[in-house]
């Protein structure tokens, strides 16, 4: 298992220019982590609007590659938003393909894209099934585009349309490309009220990379800043191991599935990130060590 961070874990400081991406790489290089995945949204001032221009700045891309190599940090995954179902689906598709070329330039072998905007929600399963052929076609096209670069593409359980574990597995099987998998986020299942222990265990065998995150969970409105699920649960990001998710059983499901790849801490809580991230990393390593010892 290789433990590291998503650049998104440093979003508090990246969006305010308190840290640059190069300083994040330096921080990770000096930590006990071995890799970093680049989330393009972390290079944007707004979470909901990815305005990054990584695909238009080859000089910046080369500087990232050089800095990571100098710091001994493996670049593990490139995470790019996409809306392949909206009015600008073709424009979004071309942006995804340009970022696959960015991943290749960075020697990154894993690539995650969305299929729809986060808030896109099918009214019922019939609407999801009606959209599914378009999702399959788009994901297949991207996977086939990435294959000559030796890149594995993936869809994350992310957003209200594709957050359910069963929907992700259905998409993977229908796309039916050897280099198409899932970015497995252990916490995101909660956003559509899926049981994360069950969904992680069922989806771990299809994972190209794992996002480890934790949530505080409440049944009644606690105050501003909490995410409200369709089922009426309230979520707030926490330090890994400090929240209410059954992280031991979740990690055990990953280990029992035989997964042995990159694990990224994806911190999105309100605690100070430079305090939260090393605690989360230490907790993650301990939890996986316990799970491995119990096998």
VEXTI-472356 format. One record per atom (N, C-alpha, C): residue in one letter; x, z, y. Coordinates in steps of 0.05 Angstrom, whole numbers, plus 32768, in hexadecimal, padded with zeros to 4 digits. Layout:
REM residues N
AXZY/...
//
This chain:
REM residues 295
X801180007FE8/X800080008000/X801280008019/X800B7FEF802C/X801A7FEE8045/X80087FF7805C/X8010800C806A/X7FFF8019807E/X80088010809A/X7FF4800B80AB/X7FFB800380C6/X7FE3800680D8/X7FE37FF780EE/X7FCE7FF98103/X7FC47FDE810B/X7FAA7FDE8112/X7FA07FC88122/X7FA87FCC813F/X7FAE7FB7814D/X7FB37FBA816A/X7F9B7FC58178/X7F847FC2816C/X7F6B7FCD8178/X7F6D7FEC817A/X7F7D7FF98169/X7F808016816A/X7F8C801F8185/X7F98800D8193/X7FA5801381AD/X7F96800781C4/X7F7D800081C0/X7F6D7FF281D4/X7F6A800381EE/X7F68801D81EB/X7F66802E8203/X7F7C80288217/X7F948023820D/X7FAB801F821F/X7FB080018225/X7FA97FF08211/X7FAD7FD38216/X7F9B7FC8822B/X7F827FD2822C/X7F6F7FC78240/X7F757FCF825C/X7F837FE6825F/X7F8A7FF0827A/X7FA77FE98282/X7FB57FDB8270/X7FD17FD38274/X7FE47FEB8274/X7FDA80028269/X7FED80188266/X800280128251/X7FFA8002823D/X800C7FF88229/X80097FD98227/X801F7FCC8222/X801E7FAF821C/X801E7FAD81FD/X80187F9581F3/X80187F9081D7/X80357F9581CC/X80497F8E81DC/X80657F9381D3/X806A7FB181D0/X805F7FC181E2/X80637FDE81E1/X80547FEA81C9/X803E7FDE81C2/X802F7FE681AA/X80417FE08191/X804C7FC88190/X805E7FC1817A/X80757FD58178/X80817FDC818F/X80977FEF818F/X808E800A8185/X80768013818D/X806B802C8184/X8067802D8166/X805C8017815C/X80578015813F/X807280148130/X80868006813B/X80A08005812E/X80AE8020812D/X80A880318140/X80B4804C8140/X80A480608130/X808D80588126/X807B806A8117/X8081806780F9/X8070807480E9/X8072807180CC/X8063805A80C1/X8058804980D2/X804A803180CA/X805D801A80C5/X8053800680B6/X80647FEE80B0/X80587FD480BA/X803F7FD480C3/X80337FBA80CB/X80207FBE80E2/X80197FA880EF/X80057FA78104/X7FF57F8D8100/X7FDA7F908103/X7FCA7F788104/X7FC27F758122/X7FC07F5C812A/X7FB97F568145/X7F9C7F4F8148/X7F8D7F5F8156/X7F717F5A815D/X7F717F4E8179/X7F697F35817B/X7F6A7F288195/X7F5A7F3681AA/X7F447F4381A2/X7F337F5181B6/X7F437F6881C3/X7F577F7281B6/X7F677F8781C2/X7F787F7D81D9/X7F7A7F6381DC/X7F897F5781F2/X7F767F4F8209/X7F5D7F588207/X7F487F52821B/X7F3F7F6B8229/X7F377F6A8242/X7F2E7F828250/X7F137F8C8247/X7F037F7C823A/X7EE97F848230/X7EE67F808212/X7EDD7F958204/X7ED97F9381E7/X7EC67F7D81E0/X7EB17F7A81F0/X7E9B7F6881E9/X7EA17F4B81F0/X7EB87F4581FD/X7EBE7F2A8206/X7EDC7F248202/X7EE27F1681ED/X7EFE7F1081E7/X7F077EF981F9/X7F177F00820C/X7F227EEB821F/X7F407EE7821B/X7F4A7EF08204/X7F667EEC81FF/X7F6D7ECF81FC/X7F877EC88202/X7F8F7EAC8202/X7FA87EA981F0/X7FA97EB881DB/X7FBF7EB681C8/X7FC37E9A81BE/X7FAD7E8B81BB/X7FAE7E7081B0/X7FB87E5C81C5/X7FBC7E6581DE/X7FC57E5381F3/X7FE07E5A81FF/X7FEE7E6C81F1/X80077E7781FC/X801C7E7981E6/X80287E6281DE/X803B7E6381C8/X80547E7481CE/X805B7E7681E8/X80727E8681EF/X806C7EA481EA/X80547EAD81F0/X804C7EC881EB/X804C7ECD81CD/X80427EBA81BE/X80407EBD81A0/X805D7EC08195/X80707EB1819F/X808B7EB38195/X80977ECE819C/X80917ED881B4/X809B7EF281BC/X80907F0881AB/X80777F0681A3/X806B7F198190/X80797F198176/X807E7F01816B/X808C7EFE8152/X80A87F0A8153/X80B67F058168/X80D17F0F816B/X80D17F2D816E/X80BF7F38817E/X80BE7F558182/X80B87F648169/X80A47F59815A/X809D7F668140/X80B47F66812D/X80C27F4F812B/X80D97F4E8119/X80EF7F618121/X80F47F63813B/X81087F758145/X81017F93813F/X80E87F99813F/X80DF7FB5813A/X80D97FBA811C/X80DC7FA6810B/X80D77FAA80EF/X80B97FAD80E9/X80A87FA180F9/X808B7FA380F6/X80807F8980EA/X80747F8B80D3/X80677F7380C7/X804D7F6D80D6/X80497F5480DC/X802F7F4C80E8/X801D7F4480D1/X80087F5480CD/X7FF97F5280B4/X7FE07F4080B5/X7FD27F4180CB/X7FB77F3480CC/X7FB17F2C80E9/X7FA47F1680ED/X7F9B7F0E8108/X7F7C7F0F8108/X7F717F1E811A/X7F547F23811B/X7F487F168134/X7F367F03812F/X7F2B7EF28145/X7F0D7EF28144/X7EFF7EF9815A/X7EE27EF6815B/X7EDA7ED98159/X7EC27ED58150/X7EB77EB9814E/X7E997EBA814D/X7E8C7EA58156/X7E6F7EA28153/X7E6B7E868149/X7E697E84812F/X7E667E6A8121/X7E4A7E61811D/X7E377E718129/X7E1A7E6B8126/X7E0D7E658141/X7E1B7E6A8157/X7E0F7E678171/X7E107E4B817C/X7E087E488195/X7E087E2E81A2/X7E237E2281A5/X7E387E3381A7/X7E537E2981AA/X7E637E2C8190/X7E557E28817A/X7E627E2C815F/X7E7B7E1B815B/X7E797E028164/X7E907DF08160/X7EA87DF88171/X7EA27E01818A/X7EB87E0B819B/X7EC47E24818E/X7EB47E358183/X7EBE7E4D8176/X7ECF7E46815D/X7EC57E32814E/X7ED47E298137/X7EF07E1F813F/X7EF27E108154/X7F0C7E05815C/X7F1E7E1C8166/X7F137E308173/X7F237E47817B/X7F2E7E568163/X7F1D7E59814E/X7F267E668136/X7F3E7E56812A/X7F3B7E3C8128/X7F507E2B811C/X7F6A7E2D812D/X7F687E2E8147/X7F807E318157/X7F8D7E4C8151/X7F7E7E60814C/X7F897E7A8146/X7F957E7B812A/X7F8B7E6B8118/X7F987E6880FE/X7FB47E5D8102/X7FB77E4A8114/X7FD27E40811A/X7FE37E558127/X7FD77E678138/X7FE67E7D8143/X7FF07E8F812D/X7FDE7E95811A/X7FE57EA68103/X7FFD7E9A80F4/X7FFC7E8080EF/X80117E7380E1/X802C7E7580F1/X802A7E72810C/X80427E75811C/X804E7E91811B/X803D7EA58116/X80457EC18115/X804C7EC980F8/X804A7EB680E5/X804F7EBC80C9/X803B7ED180BE/X80237ED180CA/X800E7EE380C1/X7FFF7ED480AB/X7FFA7EE18094/X7FED7ED5807D/X7FD07EDD807A/X7FC67EEE808B/X7FAA7EF78089/X7F9C7EF280A4/X7F837EE980A2/X7F757EE180BA/X7F577EE980B7/X7F4D7EF780CB/X7F317F0080CA/X7F217EF480E1/X7F0A7EE880DB/X7EF87EDD80F0/X7EDC7EE780EB/X7ECC7EE78100/X7EAF7EEC80FD/X7EA07ED380F6/X7E867ED680F0/X7E747EBF80EE/X7E607EBF8104/X7E5B7ED68111/X7E477ED78126/X7E4F7EEE8139/X7E427EEE8150/X7E467F048163/X7E3D7F1E8156/X7E4A7F34815F/X7E457F4E8153/X7E277F558153/X7E197F508168/X7DFD7F58816B/X7DE97F45815D/X7DF37F2F8152/X7DE17F1C8144/X7DD67F2A812B/X7DBC7F2D812B/X7DAF7F3B8115/X7D987F2B810A/X7D987F2580F0/X7D827F1780E3/X7D6A7F2A80E2/X7D527F2080E8/X7D3A7F3180E8/X7D347F3B80CC/X7D3A7F2B80B8/X7D367F33809C/X7D487F23808A/X7D477F288071/X7D597F1A805E/X7D547EFC805D/X7D3B7EF48062/X7D357ED78062/X7D447EC98078/X7D467ED5808F/X7D557EC880A5/X7D737EC7809E/X7D7D7EDD8092/X7D997EDC8089/X7D9E7EC58075/X7D8C7EC38062/X7D8F7EAD804E/X7D8E7E92805B/X7D7E7E8F806F/X7D7C7E75807D/X7D967E6E808C/X7DA47E838096/X7DBD7E7F80A4/X7DD57E7C8091/X7DD17E858079/X7DE87E868066/X7DF67E6C8062/X7DE87E55805D/X7DF67E3C8059/X7E097E358070/X7E017E3A8089/X7E127E34809F/X7E2B7E46809F/X7E277E5F8098/X7E3E7E728096/X7E517E698080/X7E467E61806A/X7E577E588053/X7E677E40805B/X7E5A7E2C8067/X7E687E148070/X7E7E7E1A8083/X7E797E2B8097/X7E8D7E3180AB/X7EA57E40809F/X7E9F7E54808E/X7EB57E648082/X7EC57E53806F/X7EB87E418061/X7EC77E2F804F/X7EDA7E1D805F/X7ED07E128075/X7EE07E018086/X7EF97E0F8090/X7EF57E288099/X7F0B7E3880A3/X7F1F7E3E808D/X7F157E478076/X7F277E4D8060/X7F377E358057/X7F2B7E1E8056/X7F397E06804E/X7F4D7DFD8063/X7F477E02807D/X7F5A7DFC8092/X7F727E0E8090/X7F6E7E278088/X7F847E3A8087/X7F957E38806E/X7F8A7E2C8059/X7F977E2C803F/X7FB37E1F8040/X7FB77E08804D/X7FD27DFC804E/X7FE77E0D805C/X7FDE7E20806C/X7FF07E338079/X7FF67E4B8067/X7FE97E4D8050/X7FED7E64803F/X7FDF7E7C8049/X7FCA7E788059/X7FBC7E8F8066/X7FA17E948058/X7F9C7EAD8053/X7F837EB68048/X7F707EBE805F/X7F597EB28060/X7F457EB98074/X7F317ECD806A/X7F237EDA807C/X7F107EEE8074/X7EFB7EF38089/X7EE47EFD8080/X7ECF7F078091/X7ECE7F25808D/X7ECC7F3380A3/X7ECA7F5080A2/X7EAD7F5880A0/X7EA87F6F8094/X7E8D7F7C8096/X7E8A7F8680B3/X7E827F7580C4/X7E837F7A80E1/X7E6C7F6C80EF/X7E5D7F7B80FF/X7E467F70810D/X7E2D7F7380FC/X7E167F718109/X7DFD7F7880FC/X7DF47F6380E8/X7DFF7F4A80E9/X7DF77F3580D6/X7E077F3780BC/X7E217F3D80BE/X7E337F3C80A7/X7E3F7F5780A0/X7E337F6D80A8/X7E3F7F8780A3/X7E397F928087/X7E237F89807B/X7E1C7F938060/X7E2F7F8A804B/X7E367F9C8039/X7E497F958023/X7E3F7F7F8011/X7E267F7F800A/X7E1B7F6A7FF9/X7E1C7F4F8006/X7E167F4E8020/X7E177F35802E/X7E337F29802F/X7E477F3A8033/X7E627F318033/X7E6A7F258018/X7E637F338003/X7E6A7F297FE8/X7E5B7F0F7FE2/X7E437F0D7FEB/X7E347EF47FE6/X7E417EDD7FF5/X7E4A7EE1800D/X7E587ECC801C/X7E727EC4800E/X7E817ED88005/X7E9B7ED27FF7/X7E967EC07FDF/X7E827EC77FCF/X7E7D7EB87FB6/X7E737E9C7FBC/X7E637E987FD1/X7E597E7E7FD7/X7E6E7E6C7FE4/X7E807E787FF5/X7E967E688000/X7EA87E5E7FEA/X7EAE7E707FD7/X7EBC7E697FBF/X7ED77E5B7FC4/X7EE67E667FD6/X7F027E5C7FDB/X7F157E737FD4/X7F2B7E6C7FC6/X7F3D7E817FBD/X7F4A7E917FD4/X7F4B7E867FEB/X7F587E938002/X7F437E9E8016/X7F2B7EA3800C/X7F167EAF801D/X7F0E7ECA8012/X7F127EE08021/X7F0C7EFB8018/X7EFE7F0A802E/X7F017F25802D/X7EF57F358042/X7F097F48804E/X7F087F4C8068/X7F157F628075/X7F037F7A8071/X7F0B7F8D8062/X7EFA7FA38059/X7EFD7FBB806D/X7EE97FBE807E/X7EE87FD58091/X7ED77FEB8084/X7EE48002807F/X7ED68017806F/X7EC08024807F/X7EC28023809A/X7EAE803180AA/X7E97801F80B4/X7E9C800580B6/X7E887FF480C2/X7E6E7FF280B2/X7E6F7FF78098/X7E577FF78089/X7E4280098095/X7E4B801F80A1/X7E38803280AD/X7E28802580C3/X7E32801080D0/X7E23800480E7/X7E097FF880DE/X7E067FF280C4/X7DEC7FE880BA/X7DE17FFB80A5/X7DEB801480A6/X7DE080298095/X7DE680258077/X7DFA80158071/X7E0480148055/X7E14802D804F/X7E1480358036/X7E24804C802D/X7E418042802A/X7E53804C803B/X7E6F8041803A/X7E7D80478020/X7E77805D8013/X7E8580637FF9/X7E7E804D7FE5/X7E6480477FE3/X7E5B80327FD0/X7E6480177FD8/X7E61800F7FF1/X7E687FF47FFA/X7E867FEF7FF9/X7E9680037FFF/X7EB37FFF7FFD/X7EBB7FFB7FE0/X7EB0800B7FCE/X7EB780087FB2/X7EAF7FEC7FA7/X7E987FE27FB1/X7E8F7FC87FA7/X7E9E7FB17FB3/X7EA87FB47FCC/X7EB57F9E7FDA/X7ED37F9E7FD9/X7EDF7FB47FD0/X7EFD7FB77FD1/X7F0B7FA17FC1/X7EFF7F987FAB/X7F0D7F847F9B/X7F0F7F697FA9/X7F007F657FBF/X7F007F4C7FCE/X7F107F4E7FE8/X7F1E7F657FEC/X7F2B7F6A8005/X7F457F5C8008/X7F4A7F508020/X7F647F458026/X7F747F5A8036/X7F667F6C8044/X7F727F818054/X7F5D7F978057/X7F657FB0805B/X7F527FC6805F/X7F567FD2807A/X7F3F7FD58088/X7F3E7FE480A1/X7F358001809B/X7F45801480A1/X7F3E8030809D/X7F35803C80B7/X7F1C804480B9/X7F11805180D1/X7EFE806780C8/X7EF8807980DB/X7EE7808F80D5/X7ED3809280EC/X7EBC809F80E6/X7EA780A380FA/X7E9E80C080F9/X7E9680CA8110/X7E8580E18112/X7E6880D6810E/X7E5880E480FE/X7E3D80DA80F8/X7E2880F080FF/X7E1480E8810E/X7DFF80FA8116/X7DE480ED8112/X7DD080FE810C/X7DB580F48108/X7DA480F38121/X7DAD81008136/X7D9E8100814F/X7DB180F98166/X7DA680F0817C/X7DB680E68193/X7DC880FD819E/X7DE280F9819C/X7DF4810E81A6/X7DFC810B81C4/X7DF980F381CE/X7E0180EE81EA/X7E0C80D281ED/X7E1580CC8205/X7E1E80B1820B/X7E3780AA81FB/X7E39809081F3/X7E51808681E6/X7E4E808381C8/X7E38808C81BC/X7E35808A81A0/X7E2680708198/X7E2F80648182/X7E23804C8178/X7E0B80528167/X7DF58044816C/X7DDB8049815E/X7DD780348149/X7DD4803C8130/X7DCF8029811A/X7DB280228118/X7DAB800C810A/X7D8F80048107/X7D7E801A80FA/X7D8B802A80E9/X7D7C803F80DB/X7D7A805980EA/X7D85805B8102/X7D8280728112/X7D9880868111/X7DAF807F8105/X7DC680908104/X7DD8808B811C/X7DE6809F8126/X7DF8809D813D/X7E1580A08134/X7E26808E813D/X7E42808D8134/X7E54808E814C/X7E6B809B8149/X7E80809C815D/X7E9B809B814E/X7EAC80898156/X7EC680868149/X7ED680A0814A/X7EE580A58135/X7EF580BE8134/X7F1180B88128/X7F2380CB812A/X7F3C80C9811C/X7F3780C780FE/X7F4680B680F0/X7F4380B480D3/X7F4780CF80C6/X7F3480D780B7/X7F3680F180A9/X7F28810880B8/X7F21810380D1/X7F14811880E1/X7EF6811580E3/X7EEC80FE80DB/X7ED080F880DE/X7EBF810180C6/X7EA780F680C5/X7E9480FF80B0/X7E9280EC8098/X7EA180D68098/X7EA180C58080/X7EAF80D38069/X7EA580CE8051/X7EB280DA8039/X7ECB80CA8033/X7EE080CF8042/X7EF780BD8041/X7F0680BF8026/X7F0580D68019/X7F1280D88000/X7F0580C67FEB/X7EEB80C67FEA/X7EDD80B47FD7/X7EE080977FDF/X7EE080917FF9/X7EE480768002/X7F00806B7FFA/X7F14807B7FFE/X7F2F80737FF7/X7F3280707FD9/X7F2580827FCA/X7F2680817FAD/X7F1A80667FA3/X7F05805D7FB0/X7EF980437FA9/X7F0C802C7FAE/X7F1C802D7FC3/X7F2F80187FC8/X7F4580187FB3/X7F4F80307FAD/X7F6580327F99/X7F5B802A7F7D/X7F4380337F76/X7F39802D7F5C/X7F3380107F58/X7F2E80017F6E/X7F2A7FE47F6C/X7F447FD57F68/X7F5B7FE37F6A/X7F757FD67F66/X7F807FCA7F7F/X7F757FD07F96/X7F7F7FC57FAF/X7F9B7FD27FB5/X7FAE7FC17FBD/X7FC87FCA7FC4/X7FD57FB97FD9/X7FC87FB87FF0/X7FD27FA78006/X7FD47FB68020/X7FCE7FA88036/X7FD07FB38050/X7FB87FC58056/X7FBD7FDD8061/X7FA87FEF806B/X7FAE7FF38088/X7F9A7FED8099/X7F9D7FEF80B6/X7F8C800680C0/X7F98801880CF/X7F88802B80DE/X7F7B801D80F5/X7F61801F80F7/X7F528013810E/X7F448029811C/X7F518035812F/X7F46804C813E/X7F3680428156/X7F1D804C8158/X7F0C8045816E/X7EFE805D8179/X7F0A80748178/X7EFE808C8182/X7F048091819F/X7EFC80A881A9/X7F0080AF81C5/X7F1980C181C9/X7F2580CA81B3/X7F3D80DA81B6/X7F5480C881C0/X7F6880D481CB/X7F7F80C481D6/X7F8D80B681BE/X7F90809C81C0/X7F98808C81A9/X7FB4809381A0/X7FC7809981B2/X7FE2809F81A9/X7FE480BA819B/X7FD080CB819F/X7FCD80E38190/X7FBF80DE8176/X7FAA80CE8177/X7F9880CA8160/X7FA680B9814A/X7FB580A48152/X7FBF8091813F/X7FD2809D812A/X7FE680AC8132/X7FF880B8811E/X7FEA80CC810C/X7FD680DA8116/X7FC780EC8105/X7FB880DC80F0/X7FAA80C780F9/X7F9B80B680E6/X7FAD80AA80D1/X7FC580A180D9/X7FD8809580C6/X7FE080A980B1/X7FE780C180BA/X7FF080D680A7/X7FD980DD8094/X7FC180DF809F/X7FAA80E5808D/X7FA580CE8079/X7FA780B58082/X7FA3809F8070/X7FB7809F8059/X7FD180A48060/X7FE580A4804B/X7FE080BB8037/X7FD780D28041/X7FD280E8802F/X7FBA80E2801D/X7FA480D78029/X7F8D80D18019/X7F9280BC8003/X7FA280A88009/X7FA980947FF5/X7FBB80A07FDF/X7FCE80B17FE8/X7FDF80BE7FD4/X7FCF80CF7FC1/X7FBC80DE7FCC/X7FAA80EE7FBB/X7F9A80DD7FA7/X7F9080C77FB1/X7F8080B57FA0/X7F9280A87F8A/X7FAA80A17F91/X7FBC80957F7D/X7FC380AA7F68/X7FC880C27F70/X7FD080D87F5E/X7FB980DF7F4B/X7FA080DA7F54/X7F8980E27F43/X7F8180CC7F2F/X7F8E80B57F31/X7F87809F7F1E/X7F8E80A67F01/
//
